[in-house]
Amino acid sequence: MGFIALQSWSRGASASVNLLRPQVVGPYPKLYDGGAVQAVKFDVRASSSRKSFKQLRRETQLQGKDTTTKKVTEAEVIARVDDDTSTSKASSINAVAAAAAPRDKVLQACTVTSGLMAALGLLIRKASHVASTEGLPIPDCSSDIPWLIAGTVVLISSSRFLLLNSWPDFADSSEAANQQILASLEPLDYLVVATLPGISEEMLFRGALMPLFGTSWGSIVGVGLIFGLLHLGSGRKYSFAVWASVVGIVYGYAAVLSSSLVVPMASHALNNLVGGLLWRYTSSTSSSKLKSLE
């Protein structure tokens, strides 16, 4: 069905449409008679809503081409987004790696800090009558010690692995600390940064501070909380402090249960080593995947 624009019009004897010139009389226009003036003449063609078969087929083909082009364009956009995401991940990893401390600085800081903590722990044990008389002995190696060490290592390392895959905030904190400390180290250096802190920290916290408050649960939990709070900083958030507090409580209970510092010392060092080697393996695997995507 055709349509005509809304205007003043009259039909003559021919097939044309004669538009009448309006005369403005007052505020309203008035139309002259058709015989009095010469009308403006033009032809009107009605537009049909029915299209020929060829035209419909042509439009269908064009729409098919447009759809194909749109699909290709969307695929290109998705590919570009994936490339940008991979590039941003690689850039962030490279940026964190660039901020990692140099190898010699890490080893020096680890050695000096561990030495100071061990010396402080020994000083407290010697200066305090409670710690020297009721403190936990170091060279106690009964038959139960290896089993307690193995059980503590399995418990803490497996819990850490589960948290890394289920607690994003803890995973981010661990990643930031590991990147800063471990990124520049050689494989054998992991033995140094795992063993020295494990021995010195246990000497100070479980060997000196905990005996000052006794071997009760209050002492175990209190020293464990102090141990956790001191693990804040260097990119580590409160989630990491919570984890370190729980680990400190476990080490304290193991020390009281075994009446020996060997269990928390060995467990601490082995857990550090397992965590460091696991991070090195996973980070190298992620880097190789990113390189393959590039």
Backbone as JSON, one array per atom type, in Angstrom:
{
  "sequence": "MGFIALQSWSRGASASVNLLRPQVVGPYPKLYDGGAVQAVKFDVRASSSRKSFKQLRRETQLQGKDTTTKKVTEAEVIARVDDDTSTSKASSINAVAAAAAPRDKVLQACTVTSGLMAALGLLIRKASHVASTEGLPIPDCSSDIPWLIAGTVVLISSSRFLLLNSWPDFADSSEAANQQILASLEPLDYLVVATLPGISEEMLFRGALMPLFGTSWGSIVGVGLIFGLLHLGSGRKYSFAVWASVVGIVYGYAAVLSSSLVVPMASHALNNLVGGLLWRYTSSTSSSKLKSLE",
  "N": [[0.86, -1.19, 0.0], [0.52, 2.18, -0.92], [1.65, 5.46, 0.23], [0.9, 8.88, 0.93], [2.21, 12.09, 1.39], [1.21, 14.31, 4.01], [-0.47, 16.89, 2.83], [-2.2, 19.82, 1.41], [-4.27, 18.97, -1.2], [-5.76, 18.25, -4.52], [-7.4, 16.16, -6.87], [-7.18, 16.16, -10.37], [-8.51, 15.8, -13.74], [-6.65, 14.31, -15.06], [-3.99, 11.86, -14.62], [-2.38, 13.04, -12.85], [-1.37, 14.81, -9.88], [-2.6, 17.76, -8.57], [-1.28, 20.29, -6.78], [-2.58, 22.79, -4.78], [-1.97, 26.24, -4.56], [-1.59, 27.81, -1.54], [-3.32, 30.6, -0.02], [-2.62, 33.06, 2.25], [-4.85, 34.15, 4.55], [-5.58, 36.11, 7.02], [-5.01, 34.44, 10.02], [-5.09, 31.87, 9.02], [-4.44, 29.64, 6.29], [-5.91, 29.89, 2.98], [-7.39, 28.06, 0.39], [-7.24, 28.58, -3.1], [-9.58, 28.38, -5.84], [-9.44, 25.64, -8.15], [-9.63, 26.38, -10.87], [-8.93, 29.0, -10.93], [-6.27, 29.52, -10.51], [-3.02, 28.57, -11.59], [-2.09, 25.35, -11.16], [0.53, 23.59, -9.42], [2.1, 20.99, -10.94], [2.75, 17.57, -10.71], [3.92, 14.17, -10.93], [2.76, 11.34, -9.15], [3.98, 8.44, -7.7], [3.03, 5.4, -6.51], [4.45, 3.54, -3.89], [5.3, 0.15, -3.65], [4.83, -2.5, -1.34], [5.53, -5.02, -1.91], [8.1, -7.02, -3.06], [10.23, -7.97, -5.74], [11.21, -11.33, -6.66], [13.9, -11.64, -7.37], [15.08, -9.4, -6.23], [14.64, -9.88, -3.49], [16.17, -12.22, -3.18], [18.69, -11.2, -3.74], [19.04, -9.4, -1.6], [18.99, -11.2, 0.51], [21.32, -12.67, 0.03], [23.2, -10.62, 0.41], [22.76, -10.07, 3.12], [23.63, -12.49, 4.2], [26.36, -12.33, 3.59], [27.01, -10.13, 5.18], [26.52, -11.19, 7.73], [28.44, -13.22, 7.84], [30.74, -11.67, 7.67], [30.44, -10.26, 10.04], [30.69, -12.32, 11.93], [33.35, -13.08, 11.49], [34.58, -10.71, 12.2], [33.92, -10.56, 14.94], [35.29, -12.81, 15.85], [37.9, -11.99, 15.35], [38.07, -9.87, 17.16], [37.8, -11.2, 19.63], [40.1, -12.78, 19.54], [42.03, -10.77, 19.57], [41.55, -9.66, 22.12], [42.26, -11.83, 23.75], [44.97, -11.97, 23.13], [45.81, -9.5, 24.11], [45.26, -9.88, 26.83], [47.04, -11.97, 27.48], [49.42, -10.67, 26.95], [49.31, -8.62, 28.86], [49.42, -10.12, 31.22], [51.96, -11.27, 30.98], [53.46, -8.94, 31.02], [52.93, -7.97, 33.6], [54.07, -9.99, 35.15], [56.74, -9.79, 34.36], [57.24, -7.22, 35.29], [57.02, -7.52, 38.08], [59.06, -9.35, 38.45], [61.2, -7.77, 37.72], [61.29, -6.07, 39.87], [62.27, -7.69, 41.84], [64.47, -8.57, 44.52], [68.07, -8.44, 44.34], [70.19, -11.36, 44.03], [72.47, -11.61, 45.76], [71.84, -9.75, 47.71], [69.54, -10.84, 48.85], [70.48, -13.28, 49.95], [72.38, -12.26, 51.73], [70.75, -10.71, 53.47], [69.13, -12.74, 54.49], [70.98, -14.36, 55.85], [72.11, -12.59, 57.77], [69.81, -11.72, 59.2], [68.8, -14.17, 60.16], [70.95, -14.99, 61.75], [70.94, -12.98, 63.73], [68.4, -13.41, 64.92], [68.72, -16.01, 65.93], [70.81, -15.59, 67.73], [69.57, -13.81, 69.49], [67.57, -15.46, 70.5], [69.1, -17.44, 71.84], [70.32, -15.79, 73.7], [68.15, -14.94, 75.24], [67.34, -17.37, 76.3], [69.53, -18.02, 77.88], [69.69, -15.85, 79.6], [67.26, -15.8, 80.91], [65.86, -17.29, 83.68], [63.69, -19.02, 83.71], [63.53, -19.86, 81.05], [65.97, -21.15, 80.77], [65.9, -23.22, 82.61], [63.43, -24.5, 82.24], [63.13, -24.5, 79.59], [62.73, -25.82, 76.27], [64.64, -28.59, 75.31], [67.28, -28.74, 72.85], [68.88, -30.86, 71.62], [67.32, -33.21, 71.66], [66.43, -36.21, 70.37], [64.39, -38.39, 69.99], [62.75, -41.54, 69.21], [60.27, -40.87, 68.22], [60.49, -38.46, 66.99], [61.14, -38.24, 64.11], [58.67, -39.06, 62.98], [56.9, -37.15, 63.95], [57.96, -34.86, 62.74], [57.59, -35.48, 60.01], [54.78, -35.7, 59.92], [54.02, -33.07, 60.61], [55.11, -31.58, 58.51], [53.7, -32.62, 56.29], [51.07, -31.91, 56.99], [51.15, -29.03, 57.1], [52.22, -28.28, 54.57], [50.39, -29.43, 52.74], [48.05, -28.1, 53.51], [48.76, -25.49, 52.87], [48.99, -25.69, 50.09], [46.32, -26.2, 49.37], [45.1, -23.81, 50.21], [46.33, -21.96, 48.53], [45.05, -22.46, 46.17], [42.43, -21.87, 46.7], [42.03, -19.53, 48.1], [42.18, -16.46, 47.08], [43.3, -13.98, 47.98], [45.28, -14.77, 49.79], [46.86, -16.24, 48.04], [47.76, -14.18, 46.33], [49.29, -12.66, 48.13], [51.29, -14.51, 48.85], [52.46, -14.91, 46.35], [53.5, -12.36, 45.78], [55.44, -12.06, 47.83], [57.11, -14.27, 47.28], [58.0, -13.67, 44.7], [59.54, -11.42, 45.19], [61.56, -12.36, 46.87], [62.48, -14.94, 46.05], [62.8, -14.94, 43.29], [65.26, -14.27, 42.1], [67.03, -16.21, 42.89], [69.24, -19.08, 42.81], [68.8, -22.66, 42.3], [70.14, -24.13, 44.42], [70.33, -22.19, 46.33], [67.95, -22.16, 47.6], [68.06, -23.96, 49.69], [69.51, -22.55, 51.59], [67.93, -20.23, 52.19], [65.74, -21.51, 53.16], [66.53, -23.14, 55.31], [68.07, -21.6, 57.21], [66.26, -19.47, 58.2], [64.29, -21.18, 59.25], [65.56, -22.51, 61.39], [66.54, -20.38, 63.02], [64.26, -18.76, 63.57], [62.62, -20.53, 64.99], [64.25, -20.99, 67.16], [64.11, -18.51, 68.42], [61.28, -17.95, 68.8], [59.82, -20.37, 69.62], [61.77, -21.53, 71.17], [62.7, -19.63, 72.99], [60.9, -17.39, 73.56], [58.38, -18.65, 73.99], [58.79, -20.45, 76.24], [59.02, -18.52, 78.23], [56.44, -17.79, 78.9], [55.37, -20.13, 79.68], [54.18, -23.5, 78.98], [51.56, -23.68, 78.22], [48.32, -23.56, 76.52], [47.69, -20.9, 76.16], [50.19, -19.65, 76.01], [51.19, -20.91, 73.71], [49.38, -20.04, 71.71], [49.58, -17.23, 71.97], [52.32, -16.64, 71.37], [52.31, -17.67, 68.82], [50.59, -15.87, 67.49], [52.11, -13.51, 67.63], [54.24, -14.32, 66.07], [52.91, -14.56, 63.6], [52.06, -11.89, 63.06], [54.49, -10.6, 62.67], [55.11, -11.4, 60.17], [53.98, -9.74, 58.35], [54.1, -7.37, 55.62], [56.35, -6.58, 52.84], [54.76, -7.03, 50.6], [53.05, -8.92, 51.59], [49.85, -9.61, 52.86], [47.2, -9.25, 55.36], [45.99, -11.7, 55.25], [48.09, -13.47, 54.84], [49.38, -13.14, 57.27], [47.51, -14.24, 59.0], [47.62, -16.91, 58.17], [50.34, -17.47, 58.82], [50.2, -17.18, 61.58], [48.57, -19.34, 62.35], [50.23, -21.43, 61.5], [52.4, -20.94, 63.2], [51.21, -21.58, 65.66], [50.82, -24.32, 65.29], [53.5, -25.18, 65.12], [54.3, -24.5, 67.71], [52.69, -26.21, 69.28], [53.68, -28.66, 68.39], [56.27, -28.49, 69.37], [55.83, -28.52, 72.15], [54.55, -30.98, 72.39], [56.52, -32.8, 71.61], [58.55, -32.11, 73.29], [60.87, -30.92, 72.37], [63.0, -28.87, 70.36], [63.75, -29.69, 67.92], [61.73, -30.72, 66.3], [59.93, -28.47, 65.53], [61.94, -26.88, 64.32], [63.06, -28.48, 62.2], [60.69, -29.06, 60.8], [59.81, -26.51, 60.08], [61.92, -25.62, 58.41], [61.82, -27.58, 56.35], [59.22, -27.18, 55.36], [59.48, -24.58, 54.37], [61.28, -25.12, 52.31], [59.83, -26.91, 50.67], [57.67, -25.26, 49.93], [59.04, -23.21, 48.52], [60.27, -24.62, 46.37], [57.98, -25.64, 45.12], [56.75, -23.25, 44.3], [58.71, -22.35, 42.49], [58.57, -24.31, 40.5], [55.87, -24.09, 39.58], [55.83, -21.4, 38.72], [57.74, -21.4, 36.67], [56.48, -23.11, 34.89], [54.18, -21.61, 34.25], [55.4, -19.42, 33.0], [56.52, -20.62, 30.74], [54.2, -21.37, 29.39], [53.09, -18.86, 28.79], [55.06, -17.89, 27.07], [54.76, -19.67, 24.95], [52.24, -18.9, 24.07], [52.81, -16.37, 23.08]],
  "CA": [[0.0, 0.0, 0.0], [1.31, 3.4, -1.0], [1.28, 6.51, 1.15], [1.08, 10.22, 0.41], [2.52, 13.03, 2.46], [0.07, 15.11, 4.44], [-0.5, 18.24, 2.29], [-3.47, 20.17, 0.75], [-4.19, 18.53, -2.59], [-7.0, 17.82, -5.2], [-7.11, 15.36, -8.05], [-7.8, 16.63, -11.6], [-8.99, 14.77, -14.66], [-5.56, 13.45, -15.51], [-3.41, 10.99, -13.59], [-1.45, 13.81, -12.04], [-1.9, 15.44, -8.67], [-2.41, 19.21, -8.62], [-1.21, 20.92, -5.47], [-3.1, 24.14, -4.82], [-1.17, 27.22, -3.85], [-2.39, 28.4, -0.46], [-3.27, 32.04, 0.21], [-2.74, 33.33, 3.69], [-5.86, 35.15, 4.88], [-5.63, 36.09, 8.48], [-4.08, 33.46, 10.61], [-5.24, 30.54, 8.43], [-4.32, 29.65, 4.82], [-7.12, 29.6, 2.23], [-7.07, 27.47, -0.9], [-7.97, 29.11, -4.26], [-10.26, 27.4, -6.69], [-8.52, 25.03, -9.11], [-9.63, 27.05, -12.17], [-8.48, 30.38, -10.84], [-4.8, 29.61, -10.52], [-2.33, 27.45, -12.26], [-1.59, 24.44, -10.12], [1.84, 22.94, -9.6], [1.76, 19.66, -11.41], [3.81, 16.55, -10.71], [3.42, 12.8, -10.93], [2.9, 10.6, -7.9], [4.09, 6.99, -7.91], [2.8, 4.66, -5.27], [5.5, 2.53, -3.64], [4.7, -1.15, -3.33], [5.52, -3.25, -0.29], [5.9, -6.34, -2.44], [9.36, -6.97, -3.79], [10.43, -9.06, -6.69], [11.97, -12.47, -6.16], [15.33, -11.38, -7.57], [15.53, -8.43, -5.24], [14.69, -10.56, -2.2], [17.31, -13.12, -3.16], [19.9, -10.39, -3.66], [19.17, -8.9, -0.23], [19.33, -12.34, 1.37], [22.75, -12.94, -0.15], [23.96, -9.55, 1.06], [22.67, -10.27, 4.56], [24.51, -13.6, 4.53], [27.73, -11.84, 3.59], [27.19, -9.28, 6.35], [26.6, -12.05, 8.91], [29.76, -13.86, 7.83], [31.73, -10.64, 8.02], [30.29, -9.95, 11.45], [31.27, -13.42, 12.69], [34.79, -12.97, 11.37], [35.0, -9.55, 12.99], [33.84, -10.92, 16.35], [36.39, -13.73, 16.13], [39.13, -11.21, 15.43], [38.06, -9.1, 18.41], [38.08, -12.13, 20.73], [41.52, -13.13, 19.46], [42.82, -9.62, 20.03], [41.4, -9.55, 23.57], [43.09, -12.87, 24.35], [46.37, -11.57, 22.98], [46.07, -8.4, 25.04], [45.28, -10.43, 28.18], [48.29, -12.68, 27.65], [50.49, -9.67, 27.0], [49.26, -7.92, 30.15], [49.92, -11.04, 32.24], [53.41, -11.35, 30.83], [54.04, -7.66, 31.44], [52.87, -7.88, 35.06], [55.07, -10.9, 35.71], [58.05, -9.2, 34.12], [57.39, -6.05, 36.16], [57.3, -7.99, 39.43], [60.39, -9.94, 38.44], [62.18, -6.69, 37.67], [61.38, -5.49, 41.21], [62.82, -8.68, 42.76], [65.76, -8.19, 45.1], [69.21, -9.19, 43.78], [70.5, -12.61, 44.71], [73.4, -11.41, 46.86], [71.15, -9.02, 48.77], [68.63, -11.77, 49.52], [71.27, -14.19, 50.78], [72.97, -11.49, 52.83], [69.7, -10.38, 54.43], [68.69, -13.97, 55.14], [72.03, -14.8, 56.78], [72.23, -11.65, 58.89], [68.58, -11.77, 60.0], [68.75, -15.46, 60.86], [71.96, -14.96, 62.81], [70.48, -12.11, 64.82], [67.3, -14.05, 65.64], [69.26, -17.13, 66.69], [71.57, -15.04, 68.86], [68.61, -13.27, 70.44], [66.93, -16.59, 71.16], [70.05, -18.03, 72.79], [70.53, -14.84, 74.78], [66.97, -15.0, 76.11], [67.37, -18.65, 77.01], [70.58, -17.99, 78.9], [69.43, -14.79, 80.57], [66.03, -16.06, 81.64], [65.93, -18.49, 84.51], [62.62, -19.92, 83.3], [63.87, -20.45, 79.77], [67.14, -22.01, 80.88], [65.59, -24.41, 83.39], [62.26, -25.19, 81.73], [63.1, -24.39, 78.14], [62.74, -27.09, 75.54], [66.01, -28.95, 74.9], [67.49, -28.8, 71.4], [69.42, -32.11, 71.04], [66.48, -34.37, 71.95], [66.06, -36.89, 69.11], [63.82, -39.69, 70.32], [62.26, -42.29, 68.05], [59.05, -40.26, 67.7], [60.8, -37.18, 66.34], [60.96, -38.27, 62.65], [57.25, -39.14, 62.63], [56.3, -35.84, 64.22], [58.42, -33.94, 61.7], [56.91, -35.83, 58.76], [53.36, -35.33, 60.02], [53.88, -31.61, 60.6], [55.4, -31.11, 57.14], [52.58, -32.99, 55.42], [49.91, -31.11, 57.38], [51.29, -27.62, 56.73], [52.42, -28.12, 53.12], [49.14, -29.73, 52.05], [47.12, -27.01, 53.79], [49.2, -24.33, 52.09], [48.64, -25.94, 48.69], [44.87, -26.02, 49.23], [44.77, -22.39, 50.34], [46.8, -21.25, 47.33], [44.09, -22.69, 45.09], [41.07, -21.54, 47.11], [42.01, -18.23, 48.78], [42.92, -15.56, 46.17], [44.08, -12.97, 48.69], [46.47, -15.46, 50.3], [47.69, -16.57, 46.88], [48.42, -12.95, 45.89], [50.32, -12.31, 49.11], [52.4, -15.46, 48.71], [53.12, -14.66, 45.08], [54.29, -11.12, 45.9], [56.62, -12.32, 48.65], [58.0, -15.19, 46.58], [58.63, -12.96, 43.59], [60.54, -10.49, 45.7], [62.66, -13.04, 47.56], [62.98, -16.16, 45.41], [62.9, -14.86, 41.83], [66.65, -14.13, 41.65], [67.87, -17.23, 43.51], [69.55, -20.33, 42.14], [68.16, -23.78, 43.02], [70.8, -24.47, 45.68], [70.1, -21.12, 47.3], [66.71, -22.43, 48.34], [68.43, -24.62, 50.94], [69.96, -21.53, 52.54], [66.82, -19.38, 52.63], [64.75, -22.35, 53.84], [67.06, -23.72, 56.54], [68.48, -20.6, 58.21], [65.11, -18.91, 58.93], [63.6, -22.22, 60.01], [66.26, -22.77, 62.65], [66.65, -19.18, 63.86], [62.94, -18.32, 64.03], [62.15, -21.45, 66.03], [65.06, -20.74, 68.35], [63.62, -17.3, 69.09], [59.87, -17.96, 69.19], [59.46, -21.56, 70.38], [62.84, -21.91, 72.1], [62.99, -18.61, 73.99], [59.72, -16.62, 73.97], [57.29, -19.48, 74.49], [59.03, -20.89, 77.62], [58.82, -17.41, 79.18], [55.03, -17.76, 79.28], [54.95, -21.48, 80.01], [53.86, -24.4, 77.87], [50.11, -23.8, 78.13], [47.75, -23.15, 75.24], [47.79, -19.45, 76.06], [51.53, -19.33, 75.53], [51.32, -21.38, 72.33], [48.6, -19.17, 70.82], [50.12, -15.88, 72.02], [53.57, -16.57, 70.59], [51.95, -17.89, 67.42], [50.05, -14.61, 66.94], [53.25, -12.61, 67.42], [54.95, -14.87, 64.91], [52.16, -14.23, 62.39], [52.07, -10.45, 62.81], [55.81, -10.21, 62.17], [55.22, -11.81, 58.76], [53.38, -8.73, 57.48], [55.04, -6.55, 54.86], [56.96, -7.15, 51.62], [53.69, -7.49, 49.73], [52.19, -9.9, 52.28], [48.7, -8.96, 53.47], [46.75, -9.85, 56.61], [45.7, -13.11, 55.02], [49.33, -14.22, 55.08], [49.63, -13.1, 58.71], [46.62, -15.24, 59.6], [48.21, -18.22, 57.87], [51.56, -17.63, 59.6], [49.81, -17.36, 62.98], [48.14, -20.74, 62.51], [51.43, -22.27, 61.39], [53.16, -20.78, 64.44], [50.54, -22.35, 66.71], [51.13, -25.73, 65.04], [54.89, -25.41, 65.53], [54.36, -24.46, 69.16], [52.12, -27.45, 69.82], [54.62, -29.74, 68.09], [57.39, -28.37, 70.29], [55.39, -28.97, 73.47], [54.24, -32.41, 72.31], [57.76, -33.58, 71.49], [59.53, -31.6, 74.26], [62.11, -30.73, 71.63], [62.99, -27.87, 69.31], [64.11, -30.3, 66.65], [60.53, -30.88, 65.48], [59.57, -27.23, 64.84], [63.03, -26.41, 63.46], [63.12, -29.28, 60.97], [59.43, -28.9, 60.07], [59.81, -25.16, 59.51], [62.87, -25.58, 57.29], [61.32, -28.41, 55.25], [58.06, -26.52, 54.77], [60.0, -23.49, 53.55], [61.89, -25.69, 51.1], [58.76, -27.43, 49.81], [56.94, -24.12, 49.36], [59.88, -22.53, 47.54], [60.42, -25.45, 45.17], [56.68, -25.68, 44.46], [56.57, -21.97, 43.61], [59.62, -22.29, 41.34], [58.05, -25.18, 39.44], [54.64, -23.53, 39.01], [56.12, -20.15, 38.02], [58.41, -21.72, 35.41], [55.46, -23.67, 34.0], [53.35, -20.5, 33.76], [56.2, -18.61, 32.07], [56.64, -21.34, 29.47], [52.91, -21.29, 28.71], [52.96, -17.51, 28.24], [55.95, -17.77, 25.92], [54.16, -20.4, 23.84], [51.14, -18.09, 23.55], [53.36, -15.27, 22.31]],
  "C": [[0.89, 1.24, 0.0], [0.87, 4.4, 0.04], [1.62, 7.85, 0.53], [1.32, 11.15, 1.58], [1.31, 13.88, 2.77], [0.22, 16.54, 3.95], [-1.88, 18.51, 1.71], [-3.38, 19.8, -0.72], [-5.56, 18.22, -3.11], [-6.61, 17.1, -6.46], [-7.86, 15.93, -9.24], [-8.26, 15.49, -12.46], [-7.9, 13.83, -15.09], [-5.07, 12.61, -14.35], [-2.43, 11.73, -12.7], [-2.16, 14.37, -10.82], [-1.56, 16.91, -8.74], [-2.42, 19.77, -7.2], [-1.65, 22.36, -5.6], [-2.21, 25.07, -4.01], [-2.03, 27.84, -2.74], [-2.23, 29.9, -0.41], [-3.51, 32.28, 1.69], [-3.73, 34.44, 3.88], [-6.04, 35.11, 6.38], [-4.65, 35.07, 9.0], [-4.12, 32.11, 9.93], [-5.06, 30.63, 6.92], [-5.64, 29.28, 4.17], [-6.73, 29.12, 0.85], [-7.9, 28.15, -1.99], [-8.64, 27.99, -4.99], [-9.28, 26.9, -7.73], [-8.51, 25.75, -10.43], [-9.07, 28.44, -12.13], [-6.98, 30.52, -10.94], [-4.25, 28.4, -11.24], [-1.7, 26.58, -11.19], [-0.21, 23.93, -10.46], [1.59, 21.48, -9.86], [2.97, 18.73, -11.29], [3.14, 15.19, -10.63], [3.68, 12.16, -9.58], [2.94, 9.12, -8.23], [3.93, 6.3, -6.55], [3.89, 3.61, -5.11], [4.83, 1.25, -3.17], [5.51, -1.83, -2.25], [5.94, -4.63, -0.74], [7.14, -6.19, -3.3], [9.47, -8.17, -4.7], [11.29, -10.16, -6.08], [13.47, -12.24, -6.27], [15.86, -10.42, -6.51], [15.63, -9.05, -3.85], [15.89, -11.48, -2.1], [18.61, -12.35, -3.04], [20.12, -9.87, -2.24], [19.54, -10.01, 0.74], [20.8, -12.68, 1.28], [23.61, -11.89, 0.54], [23.93, -9.69, 2.58], [23.56, -11.43, 5.01], [25.96, -13.18, 4.57], [28.0, -10.97, 4.82], [27.33, -10.1, 7.62], [27.95, -12.72, 9.0], [30.84, -12.88, 8.22], [31.67, -10.3, 9.49], [30.9, -11.04, 12.32], [32.79, -13.35, 12.66], [35.31, -11.82, 12.23], [34.97, -9.87, 14.48], [34.97, -11.87, 16.73], [37.71, -12.98, 16.24], [39.21, -10.42, 16.72], [38.4, -9.99, 19.59], [39.55, -12.51, 20.74], [42.4, -11.99, 19.95], [42.74, -9.44, 21.54], [42.25, -10.59, 24.28], [44.56, -12.51, 24.28], [46.72, -10.46, 23.96], [46.14, -8.9, 26.48], [46.59, -11.15, 28.46], [49.45, -11.71, 27.77], [50.51, -8.95, 28.34], [49.76, -8.82, 31.28], [51.43, -11.14, 32.19], [54.07, -10.07, 31.31], [54.04, -7.53, 32.96], [53.9, -8.78, 35.72], [56.47, -10.34, 35.53], [58.29, -8.01, 35.03], [57.72, -6.47, 37.59], [58.69, -8.6, 39.51], [61.47, -8.87, 38.42], [62.36, -6.05, 39.03], [61.95, -6.46, 42.23], [64.19, -8.23, 43.25], [66.88, -9.0, 44.47], [69.57, -10.39, 44.65], [71.41, -12.39, 45.91], [72.75, -10.67, 48.02], [70.22, -9.94, 49.56], [69.4, -12.7, 50.45], [71.9, -13.47, 51.97], [71.93, -11.16, 53.9], [69.24, -11.61, 55.19], [69.71, -14.42, 56.19], [72.1, -13.9, 58.0], [71.0, -11.72, 59.8], [68.49, -13.06, 60.8], [69.76, -15.51, 61.99], [71.53, -14.13, 64.0], [69.35, -12.76, 65.62], [67.79, -15.22, 66.48], [70.03, -16.64, 67.91], [70.64, -14.48, 69.93], [67.91, -14.39, 71.2], [67.84, -17.23, 72.19], [70.28, -17.1, 73.98], [69.36, -14.86, 75.76], [66.97, -16.29, 76.92], [68.4, -18.63, 78.14], [70.27, -16.97, 80.0], [68.22, -15.07, 81.44], [66.17, -17.36, 82.42], [64.88, -19.51, 84.08], [62.99, -20.63, 82.01], [65.02, -21.42, 79.89], [66.83, -23.29, 81.64], [64.43, -25.21, 82.82], [62.15, -25.11, 80.21], [63.21, -25.75, 77.47], [64.15, -27.41, 75.07], [66.11, -29.07, 73.38], [67.92, -30.19, 70.94], [68.59, -33.35, 71.32], [66.01, -34.99, 70.64], [65.57, -38.3, 69.44], [63.28, -40.35, 69.06], [61.01, -41.68, 67.44], [59.31, -38.99, 66.9], [60.6, -37.25, 64.83], [59.49, -38.31, 62.23], [56.54, -37.81, 62.88], [56.71, -34.81, 63.16], [57.68, -34.2, 60.4], [55.44, -35.43, 58.8], [53.14, -33.83, 59.97], [54.12, -31.05, 59.2], [54.24, -31.41, 56.21], [51.36, -32.13, 55.72], [50.02, -29.68, 56.86], [51.43, -27.44, 55.23], [51.14, -28.4, 52.35], [48.1, -28.63, 52.29], [47.48, -25.76, 52.98], [48.81, -24.49, 50.62], [47.15, -25.73, 48.45], [44.48, -24.55, 49.31], [45.22, -21.59, 49.12], [45.8, -21.39, 46.19], [42.66, -22.31, 45.46], [40.94, -20.17, 47.78], [42.82, -17.23, 47.95], [43.79, -14.54, 46.89], [45.37, -13.57, 49.26], [47.41, -15.82, 49.16], [48.44, -15.34, 46.37], [49.54, -12.54, 46.84], [51.53, -13.22, 48.99], [53.18, -15.21, 47.43], [54.0, -13.41, 45.15], [55.56, -11.35, 46.7], [57.61, -13.23, 47.94], [58.71, -14.52, 45.42], [59.75, -12.06, 44.08], [61.76, -11.21, 46.25], [63.29, -14.14, 46.71], [63.27, -16.01, 43.92], [64.34, -14.85, 41.34], [67.57, -15.24, 42.15], [68.12, -18.41, 42.57], [68.93, -21.49, 42.93], [68.81, -24.13, 44.36], [70.62, -23.4, 46.75], [68.85, -21.36, 48.13], [67.0, -23.15, 49.66], [68.83, -23.61, 52.01], [68.78, -20.75, 53.09], [65.71, -20.19, 53.28], [65.25, -22.8, 55.21], [67.36, -22.67, 57.6], [67.29, -19.95, 58.92], [64.37, -19.95, 59.76], [64.24, -22.47, 61.36], [66.22, -21.55, 63.57], [65.3, -18.72, 64.39], [62.4, -19.24, 65.13], [62.97, -21.3, 67.31], [64.52, -19.55, 69.14], [62.2, -17.47, 69.63], [59.52, -19.17, 70.06], [60.54, -21.94, 71.39], [63.09, -20.9, 73.2], [61.72, -17.91, 74.48], [58.65, -17.5, 74.59], [57.57, -20.01, 75.9], [58.88, -19.78, 78.66], [57.4, -17.37, 79.7], [54.5, -19.14, 79.65], [54.62, -22.29, 78.76], [52.35, -24.63, 77.75], [49.64, -23.37, 76.75], [47.79, -21.63, 75.07], [49.15, -19.01, 75.54], [51.71, -19.74, 74.08], [50.61, -20.43, 71.37], [49.19, -17.76, 70.8], [51.39, -15.72, 71.21], [53.29, -16.81, 69.11], [51.4, -16.64, 66.76], [51.16, -13.59, 66.7], [54.05, -13.04, 66.2], [54.24, -14.5, 63.61], [52.2, -12.76, 62.05], [53.41, -9.98, 62.25], [56.04, -10.65, 60.73], [54.47, -10.86, 57.83], [54.46, -7.93, 56.77], [55.61, -7.3, 53.68], [55.9, -7.73, 50.69], [52.75, -8.49, 50.37], [51.1, -9.18, 53.06], [48.32, -9.68, 54.76], [46.38, -11.32, 56.44], [46.94, -13.97, 55.25], [49.67, -14.23, 56.56], [48.75, -14.1, 59.45], [47.18, -16.64, 59.4], [49.46, -18.46, 58.72], [51.25, -17.82, 61.08], [49.38, -18.8, 63.25], [49.33, -21.68, 62.44], [52.27, -22.16, 62.66], [52.54, -21.54, 65.6], [50.83, -23.84, 66.53], [52.56, -26.05, 65.46], [55.02, -25.4, 67.05], [53.81, -25.72, 69.8], [53.05, -28.63, 69.57], [55.82, -29.7, 69.03], [57.02, -28.88, 71.68], [55.14, -30.48, 73.46], [55.49, -33.26, 72.3], [58.78, -33.21, 72.55], [60.89, -31.4, 73.61], [61.93, -29.63, 70.6], [63.33, -28.44, 67.95], [62.89, -30.4, 65.73], [60.12, -29.56, 64.81], [60.67, -26.71, 63.93], [63.05, -27.15, 62.13], [61.85, -29.11, 60.14], [59.38, -27.54, 59.38], [60.72, -25.09, 58.29], [62.35, -26.39, 56.09], [60.1, -27.79, 54.59], [58.48, -25.33, 53.91], [60.56, -24.02, 52.23], [60.83, -26.21, 50.14], [57.99, -26.29, 49.16], [57.74, -23.39, 48.3], [60.02, -23.32, 46.25], [59.1, -25.55, 44.41], [56.42, -24.38, 43.7], [57.47, -21.89, 42.37], [59.1, -23.13, 40.18], [56.82, -24.57, 38.78], [54.92, -22.24, 38.23], [56.83, -20.41, 36.7], [57.44, -22.32, 34.41], [54.58, -22.57, 33.42], [54.11, -19.64, 32.76], [56.34, -19.29, 30.73], [55.33, -21.32, 28.7], [52.71, -19.92, 28.08], [53.85, -17.33, 27.03], [55.39, -18.51, 24.72], [52.99, -19.64, 23.23], [51.64, -16.92, 22.72], [53.8, -15.73, 20.93]]
}
